[in-house]
């Protein structure tokens, strides 16, 4: 189950598109939430993932489009997404935040892809 944040509070979305919707005041107390059918969240909504990276537990919040891109990048590299994120974390400057660094890595990866495609067409 994924936890997503939108303007109305948190939403846990299961694979069958049923969501546990909670207002911000009831996020901690899930008994106040109600189940509703909803479409799969759009790519612009943010999703939290809690990961064990380089020996520490960390929570990363990214838009679904970035998670999809990181999943595709890791597949292309033959590693799992957690391993890719751990590699990015190790290579980033010490005081740099992980979430913006992940966004930059996605942009740079796809920028390289476009450059390679343009070079191949020339």
N, CA, C and O atoms as CSV, one atom per row, in Angstrom:
chain,resi,resn,atom,element,x,y,z
A,1,UNK,N,N,0.842,-1.174,0.000
A,1,UNK,CA,C,0.000,0.000,0.000
A,1,UNK,C,C,0.888,1.238,0.000
A,1,UNK,O,O,1.866,1.289,0.745
A,2,UNK,N,N,0.573,2.218,-0.806
A,2,UNK,CA,C,1.333,3.451,-0.894
A,2,UNK,C,C,0.588,4.551,-0.159
A,2,UNK,O,O,-0.640,4.616,-0.216
A,3,UNK,N,N,1.313,5.408,0.525
A,3,UNK,CA,C,0.696,6.562,1.155
A,3,UNK,C,C,0.961,7.763,0.276
A,3,UNK,O,O,2.099,8.013,-0.121
A,4,UNK,N,N,-0.074,8.496,-0.025
A,4,UNK,CA,C,0.057,9.670,-0.873
A,4,UNK,C,C,-0.473,10.878,-0.140
A,4,UNK,O,O,-1.395,10.779,0.669
A,5,UNK,N,N,0.121,12.022,-0.432
A,5,UNK,CA,C,-0.297,13.271,0.183
A,5,UNK,C,C,-0.909,14.165,-0.889
A,5,UNK,O,O,-0.321,14.368,-1.951
A,6,UNK,N,N,-2.062,14.683,-0.610
A,6,UNK,CA,C,-2.644,15.700,-1.486
A,6,UNK,C,C,-3.191,16.800,-0.596
A,6,UNK,O,O,-2.968,16.771,0.615
A,7,UNK,N,N,-3.891,17.756,-1.150
A,7,UNK,CA,C,-4.351,18.891,-0.356
A,7,UNK,C,C,-5.338,18.488,0.735
A,7,UNK,O,O,-5.459,19.193,1.737
A,8,UNK,N,N,-6.034,17.391,0.569
A,8,UNK,CA,C,-7.021,16.989,1.555
A,8,UNK,C,C,-6.472,16.137,2.679
A,8,UNK,O,O,-7.207,15.843,3.621
A,9,UNK,N,N,-5.220,15.729,2.624
A,9,UNK,CA,C,-4.633,14.882,3.645
A,9,UNK,C,C,-3.915,13.723,3.015
A,9,UNK,O,O,-3.411,13.843,1.898
A,10,UNK,N,N,-3.853,12.611,3.695
A,10,UNK,CA,C,-3.124,11.450,3.198
A,10,UNK,C,C,-4.088,10.459,2.575
A,10,UNK,O,O,-5.243,10.353,2.987
A,11,UNK,N,N,-3.610,9.747,1.595
A,11,UNK,CA,C,-4.413,8.717,0.945
A,11,UNK,C,C,-3.547,7.474,0.801
A,11,UNK,O,O,-2.471,7.534,0.205
A,12,UNK,N,N,-4.001,6.360,1.338
A,12,UNK,CA,C,-3.335,5.084,1.124
A,12,UNK,C,C,-4.043,4.406,-0.036
A,12,UNK,O,O,-5.251,4.178,0.023
A,13,UNK,N,N,-3.308,4.082,-1.084
A,13,UNK,CA,C,-3.910,3.495,-2.267
A,13,UNK,C,C,-3.429,2.061,-2.400
A,13,UNK,O,O,-2.225,1.807,-2.448
A,14,UNK,N,N,-4.360,1.129,-2.460
A,14,UNK,CA,C,-4.002,-0.266,-2.641
A,14,UNK,C,C,-4.026,-0.596,-4.120
A,14,UNK,O,O,-4.469,0.216,-4.933
A,15,UNK,N,N,-3.551,-1.782,-4.475
A,15,UNK,CA,C,-3.468,-2.170,-5.870
A,15,UNK,C,C,-4.834,-2.278,-6.530
A,15,UNK,O,O,-4.926,-2.184,-7.754
A,16,UNK,N,N,-5.882,-2.469,-5.771
A,16,UNK,CA,C,-7.212,-2.596,-6.373
A,16,UNK,C,C,-7.949,-1.254,-6.439
A,16,UNK,O,O,-9.171,-1.213,-6.585
A,17,UNK,N,N,-7.195,-0.164,-6.330
A,17,UNK,CA,C,-7.734,1.195,-6.454
A,17,UNK,C,C,-8.717,1.568,-5.355
A,17,UNK,O,O,-9.455,2.542,-5.500
A,18,UNK,N,N,-8.744,0.825,-4.271
A,18,UNK,CA,C,-9.559,1.252,-3.139
A,18,UNK,C,C,-8.659,2.050,-2.221
A,18,UNK,O,O,-7.528,1.648,-1.947
A,19,UNK,N,N,-9.146,3.157,-1.756
A,19,UNK,CA,C,-8.304,4.050,-0.973
A,19,UNK,C,C,-8.851,4.204,0.433
A,19,UNK,O,O,-10.059,4.169,0.665
A,20,UNK,N,N,-7.928,4.375,1.360
A,20,UNK,CA,C,-8.272,4.738,2.721
A,20,UNK,C,C,-8.004,6.231,2.813
A,20,UNK,O,O,-6.849,6.658,2.843
A,21,UNK,N,N,-9.059,7.019,2.859
A,21,UNK,CA,C,-8.931,8.471,2.823
A,21,UNK,C,C,-8.994,8.998,4.246
A,21,UNK,O,O,-9.884,8.637,5.016
A,22,UNK,N,N,-8.047,9.852,4.586
A,22,UNK,CA,C,-8.013,10.419,5.926
A,22,UNK,C,C,-7.707,11.900,5.824
A,22,UNK,O,O,-6.896,12.315,4.997
A,23,UNK,N,N,-8.348,12.695,6.657
A,23,UNK,CA,C,-8.005,14.107,6.715
A,23,UNK,C,C,-6.714,14.236,7.497
A,23,UNK,O,O,-6.282,13.284,8.146
A,24,UNK,N,N,-6.092,15.406,7.442
A,24,UNK,CA,C,-4.829,15.583,8.144
A,24,UNK,C,C,-4.969,15.283,9.631
A,24,UNK,O,O,-4.045,14.746,10.240
A,25,UNK,N,N,-6.099,15.619,10.216
A,25,UNK,CA,C,-6.277,15.397,11.650
A,25,UNK,C,C,-6.425,13.918,11.986
A,25,UNK,O,O,-6.195,13.517,13.127
A,26,UNK,N,N,-6.805,13.105,11.004
A,26,UNK,CA,C,-7.006,11.684,11.310
A,26,UNK,C,C,-5.949,10.788,10.688
A,26,UNK,O,O,-6.100,9.566,10.701
A,27,UNK,N,N,-4.879,11.364,10.141
A,27,UNK,CA,C,-3.836,10.546,9.528
A,27,UNK,C,C,-3.254,9.570,10.540
A,27,UNK,O,O,-3.023,8.405,10.217
A,28,UNK,N,N,-3.020,10.031,11.749
A,28,UNK,CA,C,-2.452,9.158,12.773
A,28,UNK,C,C,-3.490,8.168,13.310
A,28,UNK,O,O,-3.131,7.086,13.775
A,29,UNK,N,N,-4.750,8.527,13.249
A,29,UNK,CA,C,-5.804,7.694,13.795
A,29,UNK,C,C,-6.643,7.140,12.644
A,29,UNK,O,O,-7.666,7.727,12.293
A,30,UNK,N,N,-6.229,6.030,12.058
A,30,UNK,CA,C,-6.840,5.499,10.847
A,30,UNK,C,C,-8.284,5.030,11.034
A,30,UNK,O,O,-8.988,4.817,10.047
A,31,UNK,N,N,-8.738,4.866,12.276
A,31,UNK,CA,C,-10.112,4.415,12.474
A,31,UNK,C,C,-11.120,5.466,12.022
A,31,UNK,O,O,-12.273,5.135,11.744
A,32,UNK,N,N,-10.694,6.749,11.942
A,32,UNK,CA,C,-11.579,7.813,11.481
A,32,UNK,C,C,-11.665,7.892,9.957
A,32,UNK,O,O,-12.480,8.639,9.415
A,33,UNK,N,N,-10.833,7.127,9.277
A,33,UNK,CA,C,-10.798,7.188,7.818
A,33,UNK,C,C,-11.911,6.332,7.243
A,33,UNK,O,O,-12.479,5.483,7.930
A,34,UNK,N,N,-12.214,6.565,5.980
A,34,UNK,CA,C,-13.239,5.765,5.318
A,34,UNK,C,C,-12.707,5.257,3.990
A,34,UNK,O,O,-11.890,5.915,3.346
A,35,UNK,N,N,-13.176,4.078,3.583
A,35,UNK,CA,C,-12.746,3.483,2.319
A,35,UNK,C,C,-13.626,3.995,1.198
A,35,UNK,O,O,-14.850,4.043,1.324
A,36,UNK,N,N,-12.991,4.377,0.098
A,36,UNK,CA,C,-13.717,4.841,-1.072
A,36,UNK,C,C,-13.043,4.277,-2.313
A,36,UNK,O,O,-11.841,4.015,-2.307
A,37,UNK,N,N,-13.816,4.091,-3.380
A,37,UNK,CA,C,-13.237,3.717,-4.657
A,37,UNK,C,C,-12.731,4.987,-5.320
A,37,UNK,O,O,-13.405,6.017,-5.312
A,38,UNK,N,N,-11.541,4.903,-5.892
A,38,UNK,CA,C,-10.997,6.069,-6.566
A,38,UNK,C,C,-10.086,5.604,-7.691
A,38,UNK,O,O,-9.586,4.479,-7.666
A,39,UNK,N,N,-9.871,6.460,-8.672
A,39,UNK,CA,C,-8.962,6.099,-9.757
A,39,UNK,C,C,-7.525,6.078,-9.259
A,39,UNK,O,O,-7.218,6.630,-8.203
A,40,UNK,N,N,-6.657,5.448,-10.015
A,40,UNK,CA,C,-5.233,5.454,-9.680
A,40,UNK,C,C,-4.759,6.900,-9.658
A,40,UNK,O,O,-5.126,7.674,-10.542
A,41,UNK,N,N,-3.961,7.280,-8.681
A,41,UNK,CA,C,-3.539,8.674,-8.562
A,41,UNK,C,C,-2.756,9.151,-9.786
A,41,UNK,O,O,-2.063,8.373,-10.441
A,42,UNK,N,N,-2.879,10.430,-10.075
A,42,UNK,CA,C,-2.148,11.032,-11.183
A,42,UNK,C,C,-0.661,11.115,-10.861
A,42,UNK,O,O,-0.263,11.055,-9.698
A,43,UNK,N,N,0.146,11.251,-11.891
A,43,UNK,CA,C,1.594,11.315,-11.732
A,43,UNK,C,C,2.081,12.515,-10.943
A,43,UNK,O,O,3.202,12.504,-10.434
A,44,UNK,N,N,1.256,13.558,-10.831
A,44,UNK,CA,C,1.711,14.747,-10.112
A,44,UNK,C,C,1.533,14.640,-8.601
A,44,UNK,O,O,2.093,15.449,-7.861
A,45,UNK,N,N,0.779,13.675,-8.137
A,45,UNK,CA,C,0.593,13.514,-6.698
A,45,UNK,C,C,1.849,12.925,-6.073
A,45,UNK,O,O,2.539,12.116,-6.692
A,46,UNK,N,N,2.139,13.331,-4.854
A,46,UNK,CA,C,3.343,12.874,-4.190
A,46,UNK,C,C,3.095,11.574,-3.430
A,46,UNK,O,O,2.034,11.353,-2.848
A,47,UNK,N,N,4.117,10.730,-3.461
A,47,UNK,CA,C,4.058,9.424,-2.810
A,47,UNK,C,C,5.270,9.295,-1.893
A,47,UNK,O,O,6.395,9.602,-2.286
A,48,UNK,N,N,5.029,8.840,-0.676
A,48,UNK,CA,C,6.108,8.579,0.267
A,48,UNK,C,C,6.549,7.131,0.138
A,48,UNK,O,O,5.719,6.233,0.000
A,49,UNK,N,N,7.852,6.908,0.183
A,49,UNK,CA,C,8.387,5.559,0.324
A,49,UNK,C,C,9.433,5.605,1.431
A,49,UNK,O,O,10.297,6.482,1.455
A,50,UNK,N,N,9.339,4.651,2.339
A,50,UNK,CA,C,10.324,4.536,3.399
A,50,UNK,C,C,11.298,3.449,2.986
A,50,UNK,O,O,10.903,2.320,2.692
A,51,UNK,N,N,12.586,3.804,2.968
A,51,UNK,CA,C,13.613,2.901,2.471
A,51,UNK,C,C,14.749,2.787,3.468
A,51,UNK,O,O,15.007,3.715,4.235
A,52,UNK,N,N,15.432,1.639,3.457
A,52,UNK,CA,C,16.661,1.475,4.205
A,52,UNK,C,C,17.784,1.707,3.208
A,52,UNK,O,O,18.018,0.882,2.325
A,53,UNK,N,N,18.478,2.833,3.350
A,53,UNK,CA,C,19.512,3.233,2.403
A,53,UNK,C,C,20.827,3.433,3.138
A,53,UNK,O,O,20.923,4.225,4.076
A,54,UNK,N,N,21.831,2.700,2.693
A,54,UNK,CA,C,23.170,2.817,3.269
A,54,UNK,C,C,23.140,2.744,4.802
A,54,UNK,O,O,23.808,3.516,5.490
A,55,UNK,N,N,22.352,1.801,5.313
A,55,UNK,CA,C,22.296,1.550,6.744
A,55,UNK,C,C,21.383,2.460,7.547
A,55,UNK,O,O,21.323,2.341,8.771
A,56,UNK,N,N,20.679,3.354,6.898
A,56,UNK,CA,C,19.765,4.216,7.649
A,56,UNK,C,C,18.393,4.216,6.997
A,56,UNK,O,O,18.254,4.111,5.778
A,57,UNK,N,N,17.399,4.337,7.839
A,57,UNK,CA,C,16.017,4.377,7.361
A,57,UNK,C,C,15.684,5.824,7.010
A,57,UNK,O,O,15.916,6.738,7.801
A,58,UNK,N,N,15.137,6.013,5.814
A,58,UNK,CA,C,14.784,7.349,5.377
A,58,UNK,C,C,13.486,7.312,4.597
A,58,UNK,O,O,13.174,6.317,3.942
A,59,UNK,N,N,12.739,8.383,4.666
A,59,UNK,CA,C,11.498,8.504,3.916
A,59,UNK,C,C,11.705,9.533,2.822
A,59,UNK,O,O,12.186,10.639,3.067
A,60,UNK,N,N,11.333,9.149,1.611
A,60,UNK,CA,C,11.473,10.027,0.455
A,60,UNK,C,C,10.082,10.298,-0.093
A,60,UNK,O,O,9.284,9.377,-0.267
A,61,UNK,N,N,9.796,11.562,-0.363
A,61,UNK,CA,C,8.510,11.931,-0.936
A,61,UNK,C,C,8.755,12.540,-2.311
A,61,UNK,O,O,9.376,13.595,-2.444
A,62,UNK,N,N,8.250,11.848,-3.330
A,62,UNK,CA,C,8.394,12.291,-4.716
A,62,UNK,C,C,7.067,12.133,-5.439
A,62,UNK,O,O,6.218,11.342,-5.028
A,63,UNK,N,N,6.895,12.880,-6.505
A,63,UNK,CA,C,5.741,12.696,-7.361
A,63,UNK,C,C,5.831,11.317,-8.009
A,63,UNK,O,O,6.922,10.800,-8.249
A,64,UNK,N,N,4.676,10.734,-8.286
A,64,UNK,CA,C,4.626,9.392,-8.865
A,64,UNK,C,C,5.408,9.315,-10.173
A,64,UNK,O,O,6.002,8.279,-10.471
A,65,UNK,N,N,5.418,10.386,-10.953
A,65,UNK,CA,C,6.183,10.406,-12.201
A,65,UNK,C,C,7.665,10.158,-11.932
A,65,UNK,O,O,8.321,9.462,-12.708
A,66,UNK,N,N,8.202,10.712,-10.852
A,66,UNK,CA,C,9.609,10.486,-10.520
A,66,UNK,C,C,9.844,9.054,-10.054
A,66,UNK,O,O,10.857,8.451,-10.407
A,67,UNK,N,N,8.914,8.498,-9.259
A,67,UNK,CA,C,9.070,7.101,-8.844
A,67,UNK,C,C,9.057,6.193,-10.071
A,67,UNK,O,O,9.858,5.264,-10.170
A,68,UNK,N,N,8.141,6.466,-11.010
A,68,UNK,CA,C,8.088,5.662,-12.231
A,68,UNK,C,C,9.388,5.778,-13.016
A,68,UNK,O,O,9.893,4.787,-13.544
A,69,UNK,N,N,9.928,6.991,-13.090
A,69,UNK,CA,C,11.187,7.205,-13.798
A,69,UNK,C,C,12.336,6.480,-13.101
A,69,UNK,O,O,13.162,5.857,-13.768
A,70,UNK,N,N,12.401,6.550,-11.775
A,70,UNK,CA,C,13.459,5.835,-11.042
A,70,UNK,C,C,13.335,4.331,-11.237
A,70,UNK,O,O,14.341,3.635,-11.373
A,71,UNK,N,N,12.094,3.823,-11.251
A,71,UNK,CA,C,11.883,2.391,-11.508
A,71,UNK,C,C,12.380,2.012,-12.900
A,71,UNK,O,O,13.030,0.980,-13.071
A,72,UNK,N,N,12.075,2.849,-13.900
A,72,UNK,CA,C,12.518,2.580,-15.272
A,72,UNK,C,C,14.041,2.665,-15.389
A,72,UNK,O,O,14.664,1.852,-16.072
A,73,UNK,N,N,14.630,3.650,-14.720
A,73,UNK,CA,C,16.082,3.791,-14.737
A,73,UNK,C,C,16.756,2.571,-14.121
A,73,UNK,O,O,17.723,2.044,-14.672
A,74,UNK,N,N,16.247,2.128,-12.983
A,74,UNK,CA,C,16.854,0.977,-12.313
A,74,UNK,C,C,16.699,-0.283,-13.157
A,74,UNK,O,O,17.615,-1.103,-13.211
A,75,UNK,N,N,15.551,-0.449,-13.818
A,75,UNK,CA,C,15.362,-1.596,-14.714
A,75,UNK,C,C,16.380,-1.565,-15.841
A,75,UNK,O,O,16.979,-2.589,-16.169
A,76,UNK,N,N,16.580,-0.393,-16.435
A,76,UNK,CA,C,17.538,-0.259,-17.537
A,76,UNK,C,C,18.968,-0.546,-17.083
A,76,UNK,O,O,19.787,-1.013,-17.874
A,77,UNK,N,N,19.269,-0.270,-15.822
A,77,UNK,CA,C,20.608,-0.493,-15.278
A,77,UNK,C,C,20.778,-1.888,-14.686
A,77,UNK,O,O,21.881,-2.285,-14.311
A,78,UNK,N,N,19.673,-2.626,-14.608
A,78,UNK,CA,C,19.745,-3.988,-14.081
A,78,UNK,C,C,19.879,-4.088,-12.578
A,78,UNK,O,O,20.419,-5.067,-12.063
A,79,UNK,N,N,19.387,-3.072,-11.862
A,79,UNK,CA,C,19.411,-3.091,-10.395
A,79,UNK,C,C,18.008,-2.762,-9.896
A,79,UNK,O,O,17.157,-2.312,-10.663
A,80,UNK,N,N,17.771,-2.990,-8.600
A,80,UNK,CA,C,16.469,-2.582,-8.073
A,80,UNK,C,C,16.517,-1.099,-7.705
A,80,UNK,O,O,17.594,-0.514,-7.588
A,81,UNK,N,N,15.354,-0.507,-7.526
A,81,UNK,CA,C,15.251,0.930,-7.292
A,81,UNK,C,C,15.971,1.340,-6.015
A,81,UNK,O,O,16.604,2.395,-5.974
A,82,UNK,N,N,15.883,0.537,-4.997
A,82,UNK,CA,C,16.559,0.856,-3.728
A,82,UNK,C,C,18.073,0.931,-3.914
A,82,UNK,O,O,18.730,1.805,-3.348
A,83,UNK,N,N,18.624,0.012,-4.709
A,83,UNK,CA,C,20.061,0.024,-4.977
A,83,UNK,C,C,20.452,1.282,-5.742
A,83,UNK,O,O,21.476,1.898,-5.444
A,84,UNK,N,N,19.644,1.664,-6.723
A,84,UNK,CA,C,19.911,2.889,-7.475
A,84,UNK,C,C,19.882,4.102,-6.556
A,84,UNK,O,O,20.764,4.958,-6.630
A,85,UNK,N,N,18.882,4.182,-5.698
A,85,UNK,CA,C,18.771,5.320,-4.774
A,85,UNK,C,C,19.956,5.338,-3.811
A,85,UNK,O,O,20.483,6.408,-3.504
A,86,UNK,N,N,20.378,4.179,-3.335
A,86,UNK,CA,C,21.537,4.106,-2.439
A,86,UNK,C,C,22.796,4.616,-3.142
A,86,UNK,O,O,23.615,5.306,-2.535
A,87,UNK,N,N,22.946,4.278,-4.410
A,87,UNK,CA,C,24.100,4.737,-5.194
A,87,UNK,C,C,24.060,6.254,-5.346
A,87,UNK,O,O,25.079,6.921,-5.168
A,88,UNK,N,N,22.913,6.793,-5.667
A,88,UNK,CA,C,22.751,8.246,-5.805
A,88,UNK,C,C,23.036,8.933,-4.468
A,88,UNK,O,O,23.677,9.983,-4.426
A,89,UNK,N,N,22.557,8.334,-3.383
A,89,UNK,CA,C,22.778,8.893,-2.048
A,89,UNK,C,C,24.259,8.944,-1.715
A,89,UNK,O,O,24.732,9.939,-1.165
A,90,UNK,N,N,25.000,7.892,-2.039
A,90,UNK,CA,C,26.441,7.853,-1.746
A,90,UNK,C,C,27.219,8.871,-2.573
A,90,UNK,O,O,28.222,9.413,-2.109
A,91,UNK,N,N,26.758,9.131,-3.796
A,91,UNK,CA,C,27.480,10.018,-4.709
A,91,UNK,C,C,27.141,11.493,-4.528
A,91,UNK,O,O,27.852,12.354,-5.046
A,92,UNK,N,N,26.074,11.797,-3.808
A,92,UNK,CA,C,25.680,13.202,-3.647
A,92,UNK,C,C,26.607,13.887,-2.645
A,92,UNK,O,O,27.200,13.229,-1.791
A,93,UNK,N,N,26.729,15.217,-2.754
A,93,UNK,CA,C,27.510,15.948,-1.746
A,93,UNK,C,C,26.959,15.687,-0.343
A,93,UNK,O,O,25.760,15.470,-0.169
A,94,UNK,N,N,27.829,15.711,0.635
A,94,UNK,CA,C,27.469,15.313,2.010
A,94,UNK,C,C,26.250,16.047,2.563
A,94,UNK,O,O,25.388,15.422,3.180
A,95,UNK,N,N,26.163,17.344,2.357
A,95,UNK,CA,C,25.060,18.117,2.950
A,95,UNK,C,C,23.871,18.274,2.018
A,95,UNK,O,O,22.900,18.946,2.364
A,96,UNK,N,N,23.932,17.668,0.850
A,96,UNK,CA,C,22.826,17.777,-0.105
A,96,UNK,C,C,21.671,16.890,0.345
A,96,UNK,O,O,21.883,15.804,0.886
A,97,UNK,N,N,20.460,17.358,0.119
A,97,UNK,CA,C,19.260,16.588,0.452
A,97,UNK,C,C,19.025,15.527,-0.623
A,97,UNK,O,O,19.305,15.750,-1.801
A,98,UNK,N,N,18.518,14.391,-0.210
A,98,UNK,CA,C,18.334,13.268,-1.126
A,98,UNK,C,C,17.211,13.510,-2.136
A,98,UNK,O,O,17.396,13.239,-3.322
A,99,UNK,N,N,16.068,14.005,-1.704
A,99,UNK,CA,C,14.926,14.142,-2.614
A,99,UNK,C,C,15.227,15.025,-3.818
A,99,UNK,O,O,14.968,14.600,-4.944
A,100,UNK,N,N,15.760,16.232,-3.641
A,100,UNK,CA,C,16.083,17.032,-4.826
A,100,UNK,C,C,17.164,16.379,-5.685
A,100,UNK,O,O,17.160,16.518,-6.909
A,101,UNK,N,N,18.077,15.673,-5.047
A,101,UNK,CA,C,19.131,14.985,-5.798
A,101,UNK,C,C,18.522,13.900,-6.689
A,101,UNK,O,O,18.963,13.711,-7.823
A,102,UNK,N,N,17.517,13.192,-6.186
A,102,UNK,CA,C,16.848,12.173,-7.005
A,102,UNK,C,C,16.164,12.810,-8.202
A,102,UNK,O,O,16.229,12.282,-9.312
A,103,UNK,N,N,15.508,13.946,-7.982
A,103,UNK,CA,C,14.859,14.647,-9.094
A,103,UNK,C,C,15.884,15.041,-10.155
A,103,UNK,O,O,15.648,14.865,-11.350
A,104,UNK,N,N,17.019,15.574,-9.712
A,104,UNK,CA,C,18.077,15.964,-10.657
A,104,UNK,C,C,18.623,14.765,-11.428
A,104,UNK,O,O,18.886,14.868,-12.626
A,105,UNK,N,N,18.791,13.646,-10.760
A,105,UNK,CA,C,19.291,12.440,-11.430
A,105,UNK,C,C,18.331,11.976,-12.518
A,105,UNK,O,O,18.762,11.563,-13.595
A,106,UNK,N,N,17.035,12.044,-12.239
A,106,UNK,CA,C,16.037,11.656,-13.245
A,106,UNK,C,C,16.140,12.575,-14.458
A,106,UNK,O,O,16.172,12.112,-15.598
A,107,UNK,N,N,16.193,13.883,-14.201
A,107,UNK,CA,C,16.292,14.841,-15.304
A,107,UNK,C,C,17.559,14.596,-16.112
A,107,UNK,O,O,17.509,14.572,-17.342
A,108,UNK,N,N,18.691,14.415,-15.442
A,108,UNK,CA,C,19.956,14.189,-16.144
A,108,UNK,C,C,19.940,12.887,-16.942
A,108,UNK,O,O,20.475,12.829,-18.049
A,109,UNK,N,N,19.336,11.859,-16.390
A,109,UNK,CA,C,19.251,10.571,-17.093
A,109,UNK,C,C,18.488,10.736,-18.409
A,109,UNK,O,O,18.945,10.294,-19.463
A,110,UNK,N,N,17.335,11.369,-18.333
A,110,UNK,CA,C,16.538,11.533,-19.541
A,110,UNK,C,C,17.144,12.565,-20.491
A,110,UNK,O,O,16.953,12.466,-21.703
A,111,UNK,N,N,17.860,13.540,-19.972
A,111,UNK,CA,C,18.578,14.488,-20.836
A,111,UNK,C,C,19.649,13.741,-21.643
A,111,UNK,O,O,19.821,13.986,-22.837
A,112,UNK,N,N,20.358,12.836,-20.980
A,112,UNK,CA,C,21.363,12.021,-21.698
A,112,UNK,C,C,20.701,11.157,-22.761
A,112,UNK,O,O,21.242,10.991,-23.854
A,113,UNK,N,N,19.535,10.608,-22.446
A,113,UNK,CA,C,18.822,9.771,-23.412
A,113,UNK,C,C,18.463,10.577,-24.665
A,113,UNK,O,O,18.639,10.101,-25.787
A,114,UNK,N,N,17.969,11.779,-24.468
A,114,UNK,CA,C,17.598,12.637,-25.602
A,114,UNK,C,C,18.837,13.005,-26.417
A,114,UNK,O,O,18.801,12.980,-27.647
A,115,UNK,N,N,19.929,13.345,-25.739
A,115,UNK,CA,C,21.173,13.681,-26.436
A,115,UNK,C,C,21.663,12.501,-27.276
A,115,UNK,O,O,22.093,12.678,-28.416
A,116,UNK,N,N,21.596,11.308,-26.711
A,116,UNK,CA,C,22.021,10.115,-27.446
A,116,UNK,C,C,21.126,9.858,-28.658
A,116,UNK,O,O,21.620,9.481,-29.721
A,117,UNK,N,N,19.839,10.056,-28.511
A,117,UNK,CA,C,18.916,9.874,-29.641
A,117,UNK,C,C,19.183,10.885,-30.746
A,117,UNK,O,O,19.157,10.544,-31.928
A,118,UNK,N,N,19.439,12.123,-30.359
A,118,UNK,CA,C,19.743,13.160,-31.357
A,118,UNK,C,C,21.049,12.846,-32.079
A,118,UNK,O,O,21.153,13.031,-33.291
A,119,UNK,N,N,22.034,12.376,-31.341
A,119,UNK,CA,C,23.334,12.026,-31.951
A,119,UNK,C,C,23.176,10.862,-32.910
A,119,UNK,O,O,23.812,10.838,-33.964
A,120,UNK,N,N,22.341,9.899,-32.562
A,120,UNK,CA,C,22.121,8.742,-33.420
A,120,UNK,C,C,21.396,9.122,-34.705
A,120,UNK,O,O,21.614,8.505,-35.747
A,121,UNK,N,N,20.534,10.137,-34.636
A,121,UNK,CA,C,19.783,10.591,-35.817
A,121,UNK,C,C,20.647,11.418,-36.762
A,121,UNK,O,O,20.323,11.547,-37.942
A,122,UNK,N,N,21.741,11.977,-36.256
A,122,UNK,CA,C,22.592,12.842,-37.091
A,122,UNK,C,C,23.496,12.072,-38.011
A,122,UNK,O,O,24.262,12.670,-38.766
